[in-house]
Amino acid sequence: MNLKDLTPDELVAFVRELGEPAFRARQLLRWIYTARETDFERMTNLSLKLRSRLREKAEIPELQLKEELHSEQETTKYLFTLPDGEVIESVRMHYLGEDLGPGRVAVCISTQVGCAMACDFCASGKLGLRRNLATWEIVDQVLQIQKRLDEQGERVANVVFMGIGEPLHNYRNTLRAVRMINSPEGLGIGMRHLTVSTSGLVPRIRDLAAEKLPLRLAISLHATNDALREKIMPVNRKWKLTALLEACREYQEATGRRVTFEYVLLDGINDSVEEAHELVRLLSGMHSLVNLIPWNPIEGVRYKRSRPARVRAFQEVVEQSGIKCTVRQEKGGDIAAACGQLRLSDLKR
Ligand code: SAH
C-alpha cells in the first residue's frame, strides 16, 4: 500500500486493518507530511512490531529529482522522474502577481504526463497525453519542493495547478490532491491559496462548483470569439464560450470566489483593442480578474509575443472597464520554465 496515495480517512481504514488504533494514522501523517520522513525505521513512536508490519505491507515513495534549474529571476524549475520513468516539471516562484512576502513561495505543479488539450501555442500538448498523475504524484511535487525549502526556513504558501496537463481532465486525482494539500493533516495550505487552472472543461467546472470549495479557479480564455478560440484551443469545439462563461458564473455563485481569466497575448492574433473591448463585454456582471500573459516562444511554433505597447493598450481597456487586469511578470524564461518547455527539451535530448 502506498501510504502517500491515501486520504487521512483511508489511512485510518488501513491501520485498522492492521489491527491498530486510529491515532496511528495521525502519527503516520505527521511523519510523512510534517517530518517529511519516508523510512519506517525512524518513526520511533511506532512500536517495533508495527514498523515491521509497515515495512512488509506499505511504502512511502518519493518523486526523484532529475534536474534543477535556477533562473536569475528567483524562479527554480524542477524536473522529477516518476516511478515508471516518466518525467514531469514543477516550478517554484517567489512572485505570483504580487510579492508573497519574505520566506513565502508559490509552486506551480503538473497534473498529467503530457496533455490531451493540444492548444496550438503550448508545449505541453505537443506530444499528447501519456497518462494521468496519481494523487500522490501531484501532492509530492509540493512536498519535495517544501523539503528543499525547509533548510532555508522558507514555506510554500501558494500552489497553482498550472504545470503540465489539464487538471480537470484528471478530475478525481486533482481533487484528492487539492484536499490533501489543504488538509491540516497533509500540507495545510489554505484552500484560498490554491488555484486550479483549466482550458475549459465545462461539465467538470460545474462538478467543481458543486463541491463548493473556496478554491480559486482560473480559466485559460485566450480568445473572445469561438472561431478564433477553436483554432488555437481545440477544446472550444466541444464547449463554446457562452457555455464556458455560464459555468464560470455558476462557479462564482456557488463558491463566492472571483474567477481569474488568463489571456496569452499573441501578436496580431488576439491582442487588438477591439478584442479587449469584447473581453470586457464577455465578462460583464462577473467578479473577475484578467491576467495577461506574455507568450513564451516554443521551438517550431510560429506565433510571436505581443509588443509591450499593445499589451499596455489591451490592459488599459480592461482596467478602464473596472475589471482588475494584471500582466504576468515574466520569470524563468531563461531556464525554459514556461509551460512544458523543459519536459519537451528533456525528451528531445
Ligand atoms: N491545462 C490548464 C493548466 C496548464 S496551462 C489550462 O489550460 O489552464 C497554464 C497556463 O499557461 C494556461 O493559461 C496556458 O494557456 C498557458 N500557456 C501555455 N503555453 C504557454 C506559452 N507558451 N506561453 C505562455 N503561456 C502559456
Boltz pocket constraint, residues with backbone or C-beta under 6 A from the ligand:
constraints:
  - pocket:
      binder: B
      contacts: [[A, 117], [A, 119], [A, 121], [A, 122], [A, 123], [A, 161], [A, 162], [A, 163], [A, 164], [A, 165], [A, 166], [A, 167], [A, 197], [A, 198], [A, 199], [A, 200], [A, 218], [A, 219], [A, 220], [A, 221], [A, 262], [A, 263], [A, 264], [A, 293], [A, 294], [A, 295], [A, 296], [A, 297], [A, 298], [A, 338], [A, 339]]
      max_distance: 6.0
